[in-house]
Amino acid sequence: MKAKAGDKVKLATSDGVFEGTLLPRPEMMSQDITVLKLKTGYNIGIETKKIKKTEVLEEYRAPVVKAKKMKPKSDLPTVAILSTGGTISSRIDYRTGGVYADYSAEDFVAMCPELENIANIRAAKVMSVMSEDVLSSDWVRMAQEVMKVINEVDGVVITHGTDTMHFTSAALSFLLKDLNKPVVITGAQRSIDRGSSDAFMNLTCAVTAAAKWDGAGVVICMHGSMEDKFCYLLRGTKVRKMHTSRRDAFRPIGDEPLAAVFMDGKIEVINEDYPKRSKSRPSLRELDPKVALVYVYPDMDPGIIEYHIKQKVHGIVIAATALGHIPINNPKSLGPAIQKAKKAGVEVVLCSQTLYGRVNPYVYTNLRKVSIGLGVTYLGDMLPEVAYVKLMVALKQKNPTEFMLSNIAGEVTSREVDDCFLR
């Protein structure tokens, strides 16, 4: 009998006899190595050519999960969980390392039993995409799915990969007009099969916020510290992933957290400047994906701008330096390329790549050359990623420039709060 992944086997090799569970090998990995999970839990690699005999001790059988059927509780709010991908939405078969969740309400409660006492859960699998592979069309699909359920529940949770979560939170903030309830996006920095996973707390706090928080609009809910103390609710247009792996990687930029959410159900408001739940009727905006985001750097080739013009983009976001500077007086000035873009009808807007602070179109002569002379729209303290997705939505409005300069979802602040810097 040929051994397959998940089987418990005994391997006789030239280096000795080993017993354990045969693990699958990803296609990208060399098939010259056989991986075995020992009884100790450690994995070892054995050169396949050294294996003299393979004996199957026990065949693998996929786990059958019998989740109990949940009965709605009349005294609890209802929360919809929309799964879009990421390990937070899955359970692990520890024998093979594979995922076997079906993304049902029962799956989420089986993974995180605390949810059953927070809200009645409705769950749906929208897509299964790693966040680095998310497209603008996926944002539209997520927004459409929110619109399907928003009037039937007390709040919505979207589970999402973390790498581009802040792009999605910004996109949904503009696509979903007049939101009357919270749409809470959450995920996990550490995989759910690790003891240090943040998935359980993030999901519990996100459902708590969707069920009980008095706010409306799109927010991100992730760990507020490295410890399992609380999660922050962060405005969807003023948040960014600022670390590759820390559990508190998501930070507010030029803003305060809106609230802290605790595992015991407590919600502590920090910044009251957010829209409240209402009886408004949400609607859906459209977007135009033909937008480019270009970062300014020393000695950059203005041909980069011209390339995007040839690609027939409808809008360009320039992430400039500091107050809004771009190369304008050297042999590689971006001025002529921007003039070509404007002549071609391309909407050109500008923000700062510093993240903190705001651009100013008038402080220096060169800034006036760009803003007044070239007609580039300066966007205050809007973040580059936020400007990128906002311009997509703006291009579908009657007056894109007016839309970009309007504060739609808290993306532009009138003044800078000192203690928000590197919070």
N, C-alpha and C positions, 0 to 999 in steps of 0.2 A: 504494500500500500504506500502510495506516494504521500509524503507529509505535506501539509499545507499550513499556512499562517494560522496561528491559534492552537494548533495541536501541541499536546505535551509529548515531548520526544526524548529519546536517549540517543546521543550521538557518540559513536566510537570513532576516535580520531587518532592520528599518530602522536598526539600530545596527551592523550588520556580520554576518559569517558565523561561526558557532560550530560546532565539532565536539566530540562527546563521547557519553556514555552517558545515555540518558533515564532518569530516576529516577521511581519511583512517588510519587504525592502522597497522603498520608493523607486520609481523608474529612473530617477536621476542618479541614484546611488549605484555603485558597482555591484554586480551580481556575483562577484568573486568572493564576497564575504557573506557568511550566514550569521544572522544575529539571533542570539538565544537569551531569553530572560530567565535567569536562575531563580531558584526558590527564595534566595535572599532579596530578590527584587532588582538586583543589578543586571545590566545587560552586558553581554560579551560578544565580540566578533570572532568568528572562526573562519579561517581560510577554507573555502568550499572544497578545494582539491585535497585537503588533509582529512576530510570525512571519509571513513572506510565503510561505515554502516549506519543506517538510520532506522531506528525502531520507534513506531508510533505507540505511545503508552496510553493516550486518551485522545479521541477525536474532538475537535473544536465544535461547539454548538453555540450559535449566536444567542445572546441573552434575551429572554422574553420578559418584558416589563409589564406587570399587571398593575396599572395605575388605578387607584380607586376613583370612581366617578364622583364628581363634586356636585353638590346641590347648592344652588345660589342661596345666599343668606340675605334676608330682606333688610337687615340692619347695616349692611356693608355697601360702600360705593362700588361701582364697576369700573374696571380698568382694562383697556385693550393693550395687549403686548404684540407689537409687530416685529417679527424677527427678520433681519436683513443679512445676517451672517455674523461671524465671530464666535469665539469659543464660549462666550457667555451663554449662548443659546443651546448648548449641547452638553450631553453627559458622556462620560468616557467608559468604554469597555476596557477595564484595566488589563484584561488578558492579552488583547491585541493592540491596545492603544487607539482603537478606532472609535468613531462617534456613532451613536445609535439613537439619538433623540428624534422625535417626530414633531417637535415644536408645538405640541398641543398645550392647553391650559394645564392638563394633568402632569405633563412633562415638567413644566416650570415649577409647579407646586411640589412635585417629587424631588426636584433639584433643590428647591428652597422652600421648605414647609411653612416658614413664617408668612409667606404670601397669603395663605388661606385665611389668616386672621386679619389681614389688612384690607383686602378687596376681593370681590368676585372677579375672576380672571377670564378674559376672552383672549384667545391667542390665535395668531395666523402667521404662517411663513410667507413673507412677501418675496424674498429672494435669498440666495446664499452666495454672497460676494465678499471677497476680501476687500477691505476698505481702500487699499491702493488701486483696486481695479474698478472702483465706482465711477460711473459716467454721469454726465448731467441728466441723461434720460432716466437714470435710476432715481435721481432726486425728484423728478416729476412723478415717477411711479410711487415713491414713498408718500409724496404729498397727496396723490390721488387716493391711496389707501387710507390715509388719515381722514380725508374728507368722507370716506364711506362710513366711518364709525364714529366720528367726532360728536355727532348729535345724539348718539345712543349710549354714550359712556360718560363717566365723570372726568376721565383723563386718558391720555395715550402714552405708552412707553414704547420707544423704538430701540431695539438692541442692535448694536452697530460695531464694527471694527474701529479701533481707536486712531489709526494713522491719519485718516482724513475726516474724522468725526466733526471737527470744527468747520470744515467746508460744508458738510451736510447740514449742520445746525444753522449756518448762515443762509444756505439756499432755502431751507424750509421756512426760515423767518420771513423771507420775502415772497415765497410762493404761496404761503398760507396767509391770506388777508383776513383781518378782523377775527383772529382766533379768540374764542370765548372761554377756553380751557387750557390747561397745560399740556404741552407735548414735550415729553422728557426723553432725551437721548442718553443712553448709557452703554457701557461695554466693560471690558476687562483688560487690564494691562498684563495680567499673569494668567496663564491657562488654568482652566477650571480643575484640572487634575493635580494641581500643586497645592500643598498645604498653605502657601502664602498667597493663594489666589484672592483677588479683590472682587471677584464676580458676584459672590453671594451678597455681600454688603451693598455693592453698587446697585444690584437689581432690587434688593429690599427697599433701599432708600428711594430709588426711582419710582417704584410702585407707590410708596408712601406719599411722595410728592404729587404724583398724578392723581391720587385719591383725595388728598387732604389740603394741599397747598392752595392758598387763596389767589394765586397768580394765574395769568394766562400768557400764552406765547410759547416760544420754543426755548428750552433750556437744556444744558448738559448737566448730568448728575454723575459725579465721579468722586473718588476719595479726596477729602480735604487735607489729609496729612498722611504720612507714611504708616501710621498706626490705624487700627480699625476703630477709630473714634467717631467719625461722622463723615458725611459727604457734603459737598457744596453744590448748590444750584447756581449755575453760571449762565449769564445771558448769552443766547445763541450767537449774537453778533459781536461779542466782546470777550471771546475765549480762544485759547490756542493751546495745542499740545506742545509743552515746553521741555519735555525730557523723553528719551527713547523708552525707558523702562520703569521709572518710578511710579508708584501707585498714585501719587499726587501730581502726576505729570500735567494735568489740565489746570491752567491758571487764568484768572481774569486779567485782561490787558486794558489798562486805563479805566478800570471799573472795579467796584467791590463785588464780592459774591452777593447774590440776592438773599440767600438763606443757607443755613446749615440744617441738614436732616440727620436724625439719629435713629439707631436701630430700634429704639423703644417707641418710635412713632412721633417723637417730639420734633417740631419744626421751629427753628429759631430764626426769625427774620433779621437780616443784617442791613440790607439796603431796600427801603420801601419804594424806591423809584422803579416800579414795574407795573404793567397793565394788570388789572384785576379780572377775575372771572366775571362774565357778563352774559346777557341774553342775546348778544349780537349773532348774526348769521355768517359764519365763515364762508369764504369763497376762494377760488383758486386762480392765481395768476399764471401766465405762461412765461417761457424763457426762450431766448435765442442763444444757442451754444457757441456761436461763432465769435468768441471773445478770446483774446490772448492776454497773458500776464507776463510782463517783461521786467526783469530786475536790472537796474543800472549798476554798472561796475566800471572801474578804471580801464581805459583802452578798449571799451566795447565797440564792436563794429556796428555802425548805423544800418548796415545791411540786414540786421536782425529785424528792425522795424519794417524795412522794405520787403523782407520775406513774408511777414504776416500780411502785408498789403496784397502781395501776389496770391496769397492763400485766400484772399477775399474775406478777411475777417470784418465784422461789423463794429467791433469795439476793441480798444487796447487799453489795458491798465498798466501804467508805468509805476513801478515801485522805485521811487527816487531816493536820493540820499538826504538825510536830515530834513531841513525845512522844505525840501522839494526841488533840490538841484539835479540837473542833468548836464552832461557834457554839451556845452553850447558855444564855447569860444576856442576850441582846439580843432585841429584838422579832421577829427572824427566827430564833429558836432552832430547831434541828433536832430538839429533844427530842420534841415532840408527834408529828412525822412518824415518828420512829423507833418511838415507842410504837405507832402505828398499824400499822407494818410488823410489829413483833413480835406484835401481836394477830392479824394476818392470817396468822401462821405463817411469816413470812419470816425466814430466817437472816441476821443482820446481823453482819458482822465488820469489823475496822478495822486498818489498817496506816498507816505514815507515807509521805507523799509526798516526804520529804527523800531517800529511797533509802538513805542511810547512817544508821547508828544504829538504835535500836529504840524502839517505843512502850512506855509504862509506864502501867498502869491506876491507879496509886495515888499518884504523886508530888504532884499537886495536887488540890484539892477538886473542880475541874471534871472532872478525869479520873475521879475516883471516882463522880461523878454519871453519867458516861457508862457506865462499866464495871459498877458495882454497881447504880446506880439504874435505868439503861435496859437492862442486861443485854447490852451489846455485847461481843463477844469480841475481845480484843486479841491480835495475831498476832506479837509480838516483832519481829524484823528481816526479816520476809518482805516481798518486793517487791510493789507493787500489782498488776502484771501476773501475777505468780506466784499471788498470793492469788485473783485473778479466775478463773484456770483451775483452781486447786486446789479452789475452792468448787464449781465445776461437777461435779467428780469426787466431792467430799465429800457432795453432796446425794444421791448414789446409795448411800452407805454407811449402815449401821444407825444410827450415831451421828455425824452431820456435825460437831458441835462437837469431839468427841474426835479425829476425823480431822484437822480443821483445826489442832488444837494439837499433833498428833504430827509428828515430823520424818520425813517419808516419803522424800524424795529430796535431803536436804541443804539444803532451803529455809530452815531455821531453824538458827542457830548459837547455841551456849551462851555464847560470849564474842566480843568484837570484837577483831580483829587490827589493831593500830595502823597498820602500814604498808600496809594494804589501802585506806585512805582516798584516793580520787582516784588510784589506782595507774595 
